C-alpha cells in the first residue's frame, strides 16, 4: 500500500505510455484483419482503407470497447489472491502491456499477422504464474479463452463459406448475374448494417451515457440497416454491366457491385475489430488505474474511465497510419486470391463473429477469425485455391506468440519488482 501511495501517479503515467504503445501495436498489426481483404480484392486502395479504418476503428473502440475489457482486466487472474500486495498487479499489467507491445512492433515490422489477444493473454498468464503463483491464474477462464481461439476461426470460416455459397448460387451462377447482384446486394448491406448497429446499441453507447433496451436496440438497428440498404441501392444504380478498371484491376459489373458492398463491410469489420481488440490494450491499463485510484484496493468491479478508452482508440489509429500497411498487404493477397465478392463474404463473416464475441465479452482473436473467414471463402472454391505454405507460416507465428509474450512479461515483471519493491 505504501508503494502505491508513494509512486501511484508514476504508475498511472507509465501505464498510460505502455497502454498506448500496446494499442499502437494493435493498430500496426491487427488492423490488417479489418482492412486486408478490402485492399487485397482491390475494392479499396491502401489510402482509402487506412482512412475508413481510422474512422471506424476509433468509433468501435470508443463506443463499444468496454465489454470485453472487463474479461481481460479481471477475468484471467484471481485478484483476491494478491489483495494484500496490490502493487504486484500493477507491475504485472505494466509488464504484460510492454511485452505484448514489443512483440507486436517486431511482428508488424516484418509483416507477420500475429494475434494481439494471444500476445496479451500469454503475457498476463506468464507474469502471474511465474512471478506470483500458479494459483493466481484463473485456469477455467483461460481455458474458455483458448477454446474461443479455435471456435472463432471455425465459426467465421463456416459463416463465410455459407455466405459465399449463397452469393454464388443467388448471383454468380444465375442466368443474369448483374441484375441478380443489384437485386440481392442491398439485402447483404442490410445484414452488415444491422449487425454493427445491434452491438453499438446493446453494448456500446452506455459508455457515453446512453442505454437502450433490447427491443429499442432492435428497432433502431432495423432503421439504420434500412437506411444503409437504401443508400447502397442508390449507389448501385450508377453501375453498368461493363468491364472497367478499378484500383489497378479489371472488374465486370457484378464485381463492381460487390466493390460498393465491400465499403460497407469494411466499415463493419473495422468497427467490430475496434470494439473487440481495444480491450487488449486498455484492459490491463484499466486495472492499473483502478488499483492506484482506490489506494491499493483491488475491486471486483470498477468503472472504466472514458479517457482510458480514448488512449486505446487513439493508439490504434496512430499505429495503423504508421505501420499498418505491411501486415495489410500480407493478409490481403497471400492466403488466397480475393475478388470483391469473395472479400465481402470473408469480411462480413469475420465482422459478425467478432461482434458476437464483443457482445458476450469473450476476447477472441480477430487474426484467427479473419484467417478462418478467408480460408472458408477459399475452400468454397476448393483446397487448391489456398496457399497452404503461407497458412502454415501464419499458424507458426501464432504458436510462437504465446511463449514470446509470456517470456518478455516475466522478465519485465521481475525488473519492475526489483526497481520499486
C-alpha positions as CSV (number, residue, x, y, z in Angstrom):
1,X,0.0,0.0,0.0
2,X,2.9,2.4,0.8
3,X,4.4,1.8,-2.6
4,X,1.2,2.7,-4.3
5,X,0.8,5.9,-2.1
6,X,4.3,6.9,-3.0
7,X,4.5,6.1,-6.7
8,X,0.8,6.0,-7.6
9,X,0.9,8.9,-10.2
10,X,4.1,7.5,-11.7
11,X,2.4,4.1,-12.1
12,X,-0.5,5.7,-13.9
13,X,1.8,7.6,-16.3
14,X,3.9,4.5,-17.1
15,X,0.7,2.6,-17.5
16,X,-0.7,5.1,-20.0
17,X,2.5,5.1,-22.0
18,X,2.7,1.3,-22.3
19,X,-1.1,1.1,-22.8
20,X,-0.8,3.5,-25.7
21,X,2.2,1.5,-27.0
22,X,0.2,-1.7,-27.0
23,X,-2.7,0.0,-28.7
24,X,-0.3,1.3,-31.3
25,X,0.9,-2.3,-31.9
26,X,-2.8,-3.4,-32.3
27,X,-3.2,-0.7,-35.0
28,X,0.0,-1.6,-36.7
29,X,-0.6,-5.4,-36.8
30,X,-4.3,-6.3,-36.2
31,X,-6.0,-3.7,-38.3
32,X,-4.8,-5.7,-41.3
33,X,-7.5,-8.1,-40.3
34,X,-10.1,-5.4,-40.8
35,X,-8.7,-3.9,-44.0
36,X,-6.5,-6.5,-45.6
37,X,-9.3,-8.2,-47.6
38,X,-10.6,-4.8,-48.9
39,X,-7.1,-3.9,-50.2
40,X,-6.3,-7.5,-51.5
41,X,-9.6,-7.6,-53.5
42,X,-8.9,-4.1,-54.9
43,X,-12.2,-2.8,-53.6
44,X,-10.3,-0.1,-51.8
45,X,-6.9,1.4,-52.3
46,X,-4.4,1.4,-49.4
47,X,-5.1,5.0,-48.7
48,X,-8.9,4.6,-48.7
49,X,-8.6,1.6,-46.4
50,X,-6.5,3.5,-43.9
51,X,-9.0,6.4,-43.9
52,X,-12.0,4.1,-43.4
53,X,-10.2,2.1,-40.7
54,X,-9.2,5.3,-38.8
55,X,-12.8,6.4,-38.5
56,X,-14.5,3.1,-37.7
57,X,-11.7,1.6,-35.6
58,X,-11.8,4.6,-33.4
59,X,-15.6,4.6,-33.2
60,X,-15.7,0.9,-32.4
61,X,-13.0,1.2,-29.7
62,X,-14.6,4.2,-28.1
63,X,-18.3,3.3,-28.3
64,X,-18.3,-0.5,-27.9
65,X,-15.0,-1.4,-26.4
66,X,-15.9,-1.7,-22.7
67,X,-17.5,-5.1,-22.6
68,X,-14.5,-7.3,-23.5
69,X,-12.3,-5.1,-21.3
70,X,-13.8,-6.5,-18.1
71,X,-12.8,-10.0,-19.2
72,X,-9.2,-9.0,-19.9
73,X,-9.0,-6.8,-16.8
74,X,-10.2,-9.1,-14.0
75,X,-11.2,-12.5,-15.6
76,X,-7.8,-14.1,-16.3
77,X,-6.2,-13.9,-12.8
78,X,-7.8,-14.4,-9.4
79,X,-7.1,-10.9,-8.0
80,X,-8.3,-11.9,-4.5
81,X,-5.1,-13.9,-4.0
82,X,-2.9,-10.8,-4.2
83,X,-5.2,-8.4,-2.3
84,X,-2.5,-7.9,0.3
85,X,0.1,-7.0,-2.4
86,X,-1.8,-4.9,-5.0
87,X,1.4,-3.5,-6.3
88,X,2.1,-6.9,-7.9
89,X,-0.9,-6.4,-10.1
90,X,0.4,-3.1,-11.2
91,X,3.9,-4.5,-12.0
92,X,2.3,-7.4,-13.9
93,X,-0.1,-5.5,-16.0
94,X,2.6,-2.9,-16.9
95,X,4.9,-5.8,-17.9
96,X,2.2,-7.5,-19.9
97,X,1.5,-4.4,-21.9
98,X,5.2,-3.7,-22.6
99,X,5.9,-7.3,-23.5
100,X,3.0,-7.6,-25.9
101,X,3.7,-4.2,-27.4
102,X,7.3,-5.0,-28.2
103,X,6.3,-8.3,-29.8
104,X,3.7,-6.6,-32.0
105,X,6.2,-4.0,-33.1
106,X,8.7,-6.7,-34.2
107,X,5.9,-8.7,-35.9
108,X,4.5,-5.6,-37.7
109,X,7.9,-4.6,-39.0
110,X,8.3,-7.9,-40.7
111,X,4.7,-8.1,-41.8
112,X,3.7,-11.1,-39.7
113,X,0.0,-11.2,-38.8
114,X,0.0,-12.3,-35.2
115,X,-2.7,-12.3,-32.6
116,X,-2.8,-9.4,-30.2
117,X,-5.1,-11.3,-28.0
118,X,-2.6,-14.2,-27.8
119,X,0.1,-11.7,-27.0
120,X,-1.6,-10.0,-24.0
121,X,-3.3,-13.1,-22.6
122,X,0.0,-15.0,-22.8
123,X,1.9,-12.1,-21.2
124,X,-0.7,-11.9,-18.3
125,X,-0.6,-15.6,-17.7
126,X,3.2,-15.6,-17.8
127,X,3.8,-13.0,-15.1
128,X,1.0,-14.3,-12.9
129,X,2.0,-18.0,-13.0
130,X,5.8,-17.5,-12.7
131,X,6.1,-14.1,-10.9
132,X,3.3,-14.6,-8.3
133,X,1.8,-18.1,-8.1
134,X,0.2,-20.7,-10.3
135,X,-2.9,-20.5,-8.1
136,X,-3.4,-16.8,-9.1
137,X,-4.3,-17.8,-12.7
138,X,-8.0,-18.4,-13.3
139,X,-7.3,-21.5,-15.5
140,X,-11.0,-22.1,-16.2
141,X,-11.3,-18.6,-17.8
142,X,-8.0,-19.1,-19.6
143,X,-9.3,-22.4,-21.0
144,X,-12.5,-20.7,-22.3
145,X,-10.4,-18.0,-24.0
146,X,-8.1,-20.6,-25.6
147,X,-11.2,-22.5,-26.7
148,X,-12.5,-19.3,-28.4
149,X,-9.3,-19.2,-30.4
150,X,-10.3,-22.5,-32.0
151,X,-14.1,-21.8,-32.1
152,X,-13.8,-18.3,-33.7
153,X,-11.9,-19.3,-36.9
154,X,-14.2,-22.4,-37.3
155,X,-17.3,-20.2,-36.8
156,X,-16.1,-17.4,-39.1
157,X,-15.0,-20.0,-41.7
158,X,-18.4,-21.7,-41.7
159,X,-20.3,-18.4,-42.0
160,X,-18.0,-17.1,-44.8
161,X,-18.4,-20.5,-46.6
162,X,-22.2,-20.3,-46.4
163,X,-22.2,-16.6,-47.3
164,X,-20.0,-17.1,-50.4
165,X,-22.0,-20.2,-51.4
166,X,-25.2,-18.1,-51.2
167,X,-23.5,-15.4,-53.3
168,X,-22.5,-17.9,-55.9
169,X,-26.0,-19.5,-56.1
170,X,-28.1,-16.4,-56.0
171,X,-25.8,-14.2,-58.1
172,X,-22.7,-15.6,-59.8
173,X,-24.4,-18.7,-61.2
174,X,-27.7,-17.1,-62.1
175,X,-28.9,-16.5,-65.7
176,X,-28.2,-12.8,-65.3
177,X,-25.5,-12.3,-62.6
178,X,-25.5,-8.5,-63.0
179,X,-29.3,-8.0,-62.4
180,X,-29.2,-10.6,-59.6
181,X,-26.4,-8.7,-57.9
182,X,-28.4,-5.4,-58.0
183,X,-31.4,-7.3,-56.6
184,X,-29.7,-9.2,-53.7
185,X,-26.7,-7.0,-52.7
186,X,-29.0,-4.5,-50.8
187,X,-30.0,-7.4,-48.6
188,X,-26.4,-8.1,-47.7
189,X,-25.9,-4.4,-47.0
190,X,-28.9,-4.6,-44.6
191,X,-27.3,-7.5,-42.9
192,X,-24.0,-5.7,-42.4
193,X,-25.7,-2.5,-41.1
194,X,-27.9,-4.5,-38.7
195,X,-25.0,-6.5,-37.2
196,X,-22.9,-3.4,-36.4
197,X,-25.9,-1.3,-35.2
198,X,-27.0,-4.0,-32.8
199,X,-23.7,-4.2,-30.9
200,X,-23.5,-0.4,-30.8
201,X,-26.9,0.0,-29.2
202,X,-26.8,-3.1,-26.9
203,X,-23.2,-2.8,-25.6
204,X,-21.5,0.4,-26.8
205,X,-23.5,3.6,-26.1
206,X,-23.7,3.0,-22.4
207,X,-20.0,4.2,-22.3
208,X,-21.2,7.6,-23.5
209,X,-24.2,7.8,-21.2
210,X,-26.9,6.3,-23.4
211,X,-28.7,3.0,-22.7
212,X,-31.3,1.2,-24.8
213,X,-33.4,-1.8,-24.0
214,X,-33.2,-4.9,-26.3
215,X,-36.4,-4.0,-28.1
216,X,-35.3,-0.4,-28.6
217,X,-32.0,-1.6,-29.9
218,X,-33.6,-3.9,-32.4
219,X,-35.9,-1.2,-33.6
220,X,-33.1,1.4,-34.1
221,X,-30.8,-1.2,-35.7
222,X,-33.5,-2.1,-38.2
223,X,-34.0,1.6,-39.1
224,X,-30.2,2.2,-39.5
225,X,-29.8,-1.0,-41.6
226,X,-32.7,0.0,-43.8
227,X,-31.1,3.5,-44.4
228,X,-27.8,1.9,-45.2
229,X,-29.5,-0.5,-47.6
230,X,-31.4,2.4,-49.4
231,X,-28.1,4.4,-49.7
232,X,-26.4,1.3,-51.2
233,X,-29.3,0.8,-53.6
234,X,-28.9,4.3,-54.9
235,X,-25.2,3.9,-55.3
236,X,-25.7,0.6,-57.3
237,X,-28.0,2.4,-59.8
238,X,-24.9,4.2,-61.1
239,X,-23.1,0.9,-62.0
240,X,-23.5,-0.5,-65.5
241,X,-22.7,-4.1,-66.7
242,X,-19.4,-3.3,-68.4
243,X,-15.8,-4.2,-67.7
244,X,-13.9,-1.3,-66.2
245,X,-10.6,-0.6,-64.4
246,X,-10.7,-0.2,-60.6
247,X,-7.7,0.3,-58.4
248,X,-5.4,-1.4,-61.0
249,X,-7.7,-4.4,-61.7
250,X,-10.3,-5.0,-64.4
251,X,-13.8,-5.8,-63.0
252,X,-17.1,-6.6,-64.6
253,X,-20.4,-5.1,-63.4
254,X,-21.0,-7.8,-60.8
255,X,-17.7,-7.4,-59.1
256,X,-18.0,-3.6,-59.1
257,X,-21.4,-4.0,-57.4
258,X,-19.6,-6.1,-54.7
259,X,-16.8,-3.5,-54.5
260,X,-19.5,-1.0,-53.4
261,X,-20.8,-3.6,-50.9
262,X,-17.2,-4.1,-49.6
263,X,-17.0,-0.5,-48.5
264,X,-19.9,-1.2,-46.1
265,X,-18.4,-4.5,-44.9
266,X,-15.0,-2.8,-44.4
267,X,-16.6,-0.3,-42.2
268,X,-18.4,-3.1,-40.3
269,X,-15.2,-5.1,-39.8
270,X,-13.2,-2.0,-38.7
271,X,-15.9,-1.1,-36.1
272,X,-16.2,-4.7,-34.9
273,X,-12.4,-5.0,-34.6
274,X,-12.1,-1.8,-32.7
275,X,-14.8,-2.8,-30.2
276,X,-13.1,-6.2,-29.5
277,X,-9.4,-5.6,-29.7
278,X,-9.1,-2.3,-27.9
279,X,-9.6,-4.3,-24.7
280,X,-6.1,-5.9,-25.2
281,X,-4.6,-2.5,-24.5
282,X,-7.0,-0.8,-22.1
283,X,-8.0,-3.9,-20.0
284,X,-4.6,-4.0,-18.2
285,X,-4.4,-0.2,-18.1
286,X,-7.8,0.0,-16.5
287,X,-6.6,-2.5,-13.8
288,X,-3.6,-0.2,-13.1
289,X,-5.7,2.9,-12.9
290,X,-8.3,1.2,-10.7
291,X,-5.8,0.0,-8.2
292,X,-4.0,3.3,-7.9
293,X,-7.1,5.4,-7.7
294,X,-8.6,3.2,-5.0
295,X,-5.5,3.5,-2.9
296,X,-4.5,-0.2,-3.4
297,X,-7.9,-1.9,-3.3
298,X,-8.4,-4.4,-6.0
299,X,-12.1,-4.0,-6.7
300,X,-14.2,-6.9,-8.1
301,X,-15.8,-4.4,-10.5
302,X,-14.7,-0.9,-11.3
303,X,-15.9,1.8,-13.6
304,X,-13.9,2.2,-16.9
305,X,-12.9,5.8,-17.3
306,X,-13.7,7.3,-20.7
307,X,-10.2,8.7,-21.1
308,X,-8.8,5.2,-20.8
309,X,-10.9,4.2,-23.8
310,X,-9.6,7.3,-25.6
311,X,-6.0,6.3,-25.1
312,X,-6.7,2.9,-26.6
313,X,-8.7,4.2,-29.6
314,X,-6.1,6.9,-30.4
315,X,-3.2,4.4,-30.2
316,X,-4.9,2.0,-32.6
317,X,-5.4,4.8,-35.2
318,X,-1.8,6.1,-35.0
319,X,-0.3,2.6,-35.2
320,X,-2.4,1.9,-38.3
321,X,-1.3,5.0,-40.0
322,X,2.4,4.5,-39.2
323,X,2.9,0.8,-39.9
324,X,-0.3,-1.0,-40.7
325,X,0.3,-1.3,-44.4
326,X,2.9,-4.0,-44.0
327,X,0.6,-6.7,-42.5
328,X,-2.3,-5.4,-44.5
329,X,-0.5,-6.5,-47.7
330,X,0.4,-9.9,-46.3
331,X,-3.1,-10.9,-45.3
332,X,-4.9,-9.3,-48.3
333,X,-3.0,-11.1,-51.1
334,X,-1.0,-14.1,-49.8
335,X,-3.6,-16.6,-48.4
336,X,-5.9,-16.9,-51.4
337,X,-6.8,-14.8,-54.5
338,X,-9.6,-12.3,-53.4
339,X,-12.2,-10.6,-55.6
340,X,-14.7,-8.1,-54.1
341,X,-17.4,-10.9,-54.0
342,X,-15.0,-13.2,-52.1
343,X,-13.7,-10.5,-49.9
344,X,-17.2,-9.4,-48.9
345,X,-18.1,-12.9,-47.7
346,X,-14.9,-13.1,-45.6
347,X,-15.2,-9.6,-44.2
348,X,-18.9,-9.8,-43.2
349,X,-18.4,-13.3,-41.7
350,X,-15.5,-12.1,-39.6
351,X,-17.3,-8.9,-38.6
352,X,-20.3,-11.0,-37.4
353,X,-18.2,-13.3,-35.4
354,X,-16.3,-10.5,-33.7
355,X,-19.5,-8.6,-33.0
356,X,-21.0,-11.7,-31.3
357,X,-17.8,-12.2,-29.3
358,X,-17.6,-8.5,-28.3
359,X,-21.3,-8.5,-27.2
360,X,-20.8,-11.6,-25.0
361,X,-17.5,-10.4,-23.5
362,X,-15.3,-13.1,-25.0
363,X,-11.8,-11.9,-26.1
364,X,-11.4,-13.8,-29.4
365,X,-8.5,-13.3,-31.8
366,X,-9.6,-11.3,-34.8
367,X,-6.5,-12.6,-36.6
368,X,-7.7,-16.2,-36.2
369,X,-11.3,-15.1,-37.1
370,X,-10.4,-13.3,-40.3
371,X,-7.9,-16.0,-41.4
372,X,-10.6,-18.6,-40.8
373,X,-13.1,-16.5,-42.8
374,X,-10.6,-16.1,-45.7
375,X,-9.9,-19.9,-45.6
376,X,-13.7,-20.5,-45.7
377,X,-14.0,-18.5,-48.9
378,X,-11.0,-20.3,-50.4
379,X,-12.4,-23.7,-49.5
380,X,-15.7,-22.8,-51.3
381,X,-13.6,-22.9,-54.5
382,X,-11.6,-26.0,-53.5
383,X,-8.4,-26.7,-51.5
384,X,-6.2,-25.7,-54.5
385,X,-7.3,-22.1,-54.1
386,X,-5.4,-21.8,-50.8
387,X,-1.7,-21.1,-50.4
388,X,-1.0,-23.7,-47.8
389,X,2.6,-22.6,-47.3
390,X,1.5,-19.1,-46.3
391,X,-1.2,-20.6,-44.0
392,X,1.5,-22.8,-42.3
393,X,3.7,-19.8,-41.6
394,X,0.8,-17.8,-40.2
395,X,-0.1,-20.7,-37.8
396,X,3.6,-21.0,-36.8
397,X,3.7,-17.3,-35.9
398,X,0.6,-17.8,-33.8
399,X,2.3,-20.6,-31.8
400,X,5.4,-18.5,-31.2
401,X,3.4,-15.6,-29.9
402,X,2.3,-17.1,-26.7
403,X,5.8,-18.1,-25.3
404,X,7.4,-14.9,-26.5
405,X,4.7,-12.7,-24.8
406,X,5.0,-14.8,-21.6
407,X,8.8,-14.8,-21.5
408,X,9.2,-11.0,-22.0
409,X,6.4,-10.3,-19.5
410,X,8.2,-12.4,-16.8
411,X,11.5,-10.5,-17.4
412,X,9.8,-7.1,-17.1
413,X,7.8,-8.1,-14.1
414,X,10.9,-9.0,-12.1
415,X,12.7,-5.9,-13.3
416,X,9.8,-3.7,-12.0
417,X,9.6,-5.6,-8.8
418,X,13.3,-5.1,-8.2
419,X,13.1,-1.4,-9.1
420,X,10.2,-0.5,-6.9
421,X,10.0,-3.4,-4.4
